[in-house]
Amino acid sequence: MTNNDIFKKLRVAHKLRDEDIIKILALVDFRIGKSELNAFFRKEDHPKYMECGDQILRNFLNGLVIHLRGPMPKKGEKKISDTPTKNKIQKKSND
């Protein structure tokens, strides 16, 4: 399986459009044009087909993590959880 195949499958699985992928890559400061992006999704025998390199796929995956989870907290910061903890539930039931 090539990087192009992985990229295509992730695109379909997450229902991403070209603009979405460009924004995801921008999250990791990687700029790419729409025409260059479309070259990765062409058939291998197409004259404008381009092989997806490891760097592009790696940056897309890192951007996808940020897109889905949010940015990683800086060192020393605690992540604020939106889900109620056991202590919060007990305090509410005692009130």
C-alpha positions as CSV (number, residue, x, y, z in Angstrom):
1,M,0.0,0.0,0.0
2,T,1.5,3.4,-1.0
3,N,1.3,6.7,0.8
4,N,-1.2,7.8,-1.9
5,D,-3.5,4.9,-1.0
6,I,-3.3,5.7,2.7
7,F,-4.0,9.4,2.0
8,K,-7.0,8.5,-0.2
9,K,-8.4,6.2,2.4
10,L,-8.1,8.7,5.2
11,R,-9.7,11.4,3.0
12,V,-12.7,9.1,2.4
13,A,-13.0,7.8,5.9
14,H,-13.0,11.3,7.4
15,K,-15.1,12.8,4.6
16,L,-12.6,15.5,3.9
17,R,-12.6,18.0,1.1
18,D,-9.6,19.7,-0.5
19,E,-10.2,22.8,1.6
20,D,-10.3,20.7,4.8
21,I,-7.0,19.0,4.0
22,I,-5.3,22.3,3.2
23,K,-6.5,23.7,6.6
24,I,-5.4,20.5,8.4
25,L,-1.9,20.8,6.8
26,A,-1.8,24.5,7.7
27,L,-2.2,23.5,11.4
28,V,1.3,22.1,11.3
29,D,2.6,25.0,9.2
30,F,2.7,23.0,5.9
31,R,1.4,24.9,2.9
32,I,0.2,23.1,-0.2
33,G,-1.7,24.2,-3.3
34,K,-5.0,22.7,-4.4
35,S,-3.5,21.5,-7.7
36,E,-0.6,19.8,-6.0
37,L,-3.0,18.2,-3.5
38,N,-5.2,16.8,-6.3
39,A,-2.1,15.3,-8.0
40,F,-1.9,12.8,-5.1
41,F,-5.5,11.6,-5.7
42,R,-5.1,10.9,-9.4
43,K,-4.7,7.5,-10.9
44,E,-1.1,6.3,-11.3
45,D,-1.2,6.3,-15.1
46,H,-2.4,10.0,-15.2
47,P,0.2,12.4,-16.6
48,K,-0.1,14.8,-13.7
49,Y,0.0,12.0,-11.0
50,M,2.4,12.7,-8.2
51,E,3.7,10.3,-5.6
52,C,2.9,11.3,-2.0
53,G,6.1,11.5,0.0
54,D,6.6,10.6,3.6
55,Q,6.9,14.2,4.7
56,I,3.5,15.2,3.3
57,L,1.7,12.1,4.8
58,R,3.5,12.7,8.1
59,N,2.5,16.3,8.2
60,F,-1.1,15.4,7.3
61,L,-1.3,12.8,10.1
62,N,0.1,15.3,12.6
63,G,-2.4,17.9,11.5
64,L,-5.2,15.4,11.6
65,V,-4.4,14.6,15.2
66,I,-4.6,18.4,16.1
67,H,-7.8,18.7,14.0
68,L,-9.5,15.8,15.8
69,R,-8.1,16.2,19.4
70,G,-7.1,19.8,19.6
71,P,-3.6,21.3,20.2
72,M,-1.4,19.6,22.7
73,P,-1.1,21.5,26.0
74,K,2.2,23.2,26.8
75,K,4.5,21.7,29.4
76,G,3.3,22.6,32.9
77,E,-0.3,23.2,31.8
78,K,-3.0,20.9,32.9
79,K,-5.6,19.7,30.4
80,I,-9.1,20.8,31.3
81,S,-11.5,18.0,31.0
82,D,-15.1,18.6,30.0
83,T,-16.2,15.2,31.2
84,P,-17.5,15.0,34.8
85,T,-15.3,13.2,37.2
86,K,-16.4,11.0,40.1
87,N,-15.7,13.7,42.6
88,K,-17.8,16.3,40.7
89,I,-20.7,13.9,40.5
90,Q,-20.5,13.1,44.2
91,K,-20.4,16.8,45.1
92,K,-23.5,17.5,43.0
93,S,-25.4,14.6,44.5
94,N,-24.5,15.8,48.1
95,D,-25.8,19.3,47.4
